[in-house]
Amino acid sequence: MKLTVMITSYVFIAAISFLPRYIYPCIDPSPQETVGRNIFLEHRNFVLNVPISILLTTYDSTACALECLHRSQRCRSFNFAINPGSGNCKLLSTDKYKDEEEFKPSSFYNHYSITSPCEFKPCKNGVACHPLYESNEFLCEEWIKLNKNRVCFGAKNDAYGSFTIPPIGHGYLKALKLVYRSGYVTCKKTPVLRSHWGCEVDSKISIFVTDNQNKVQFPQDYSRSSYILPGYHKNSTELVFSALFSPLFVREGMEFRIWYGEDYKNGKEYDNSGRTCTDVYGFY
């Protein structure tokens, strides 16, 4: 297998002054490859301070970028240590657009993000930019709030949180967003395992959204009580579930429920605890 690596440097004029680098870690390049999916932009002396998805030791940042591409379902960006050493490559399941508040200056790391038009802030009036990496496009996310009061759910004893679709939410729902507001949930008594949306030490999510008959509507491709949601982790400030097959038609007054995974499955919930509160938004 032939490896083609090209590194280009140039001066980038922006509000923050650093010299970015583009990294092109392509394997057997072909016209079918998506350019945006294979180019990383270096943010010197910046770090995305979120839980690590995979910790590796690599020769350089280009090798780390290759590792990220090989694990595309669990990697959306990475931090690479400025000084060499063990564990210098930290693959992340989210990006600086979803966790903007955690993108911070650092003396120890450089951050690498997959290139996206979102880098140039194309969405106006404070609307969030959502990168579509596979097509090198973006969406300006304008969401409709669906809940009136905070929706809170527990971790055991059928402690789901519920909300009903308001008149403005009547229509074809393309995506659902949960925005963390307070609390925690956990599937163990150990305090270190408390999180917004999951459990254990990994980044898996353990949240389900069902209808009033407890049929799962989001995510639409799960198989266990916890799962990988590309671009998010158990302590993300928000979760976005897309309608993978077709938009979900929702009517005014329809009830939906938010469950913690083990509580929904009624499995091993005896040592669960906590309560997470969230706001709910729909994208139509």
Sequence and secondary structure as in RCSB ss.txt:
>XXXX:A:sequence
MKLTVMITSYVFIAAISFLPRYIYPCIDPSPQETVGRNIFLEHRNFVLNVPISILLTTYDSTACALECLHRSQRC
RSFNFAINPGSGNCKLLSTDKYKDEEEFKPSSFYNHYSITSPCEFKPCKNGVACHPLYESNEFLCEEWIKLNKNR
VCFGAKNDAYGSFTIPPIGHGYLKALKLVYRSGYVTCKKTPVLRSHWGCEVDSKISIFVTDNQNKVQFPQDYSRS
SYILPGYHKNSTELVFSALFSPLFVREGMEFRIWYGEDYKNGKEYDNSGRTCTDVYGFY
>XXXX:A:secstr
  EEEEEEE    SSS    EEEEEEES  TTS GGGS EEEETTEEE S  SEEE  SSHHHHHHHHHHTTTT 
SEEEEESS  TT EEEESS TTTSGGGEEE SSEEEEEE  GGGG  S TT EEEEETTTTEEEEE  EE  SS 
EEEESSSS  EEEE  GGG EEE EEEEEEEEEEEESSS GGG BSS  SSS  B EEEEETT  EEESSS  SS
SB  TT  TT SEEEEE SSS EEE TT EEEEEEHHHHHT S TT EEEEEEEEEEE 
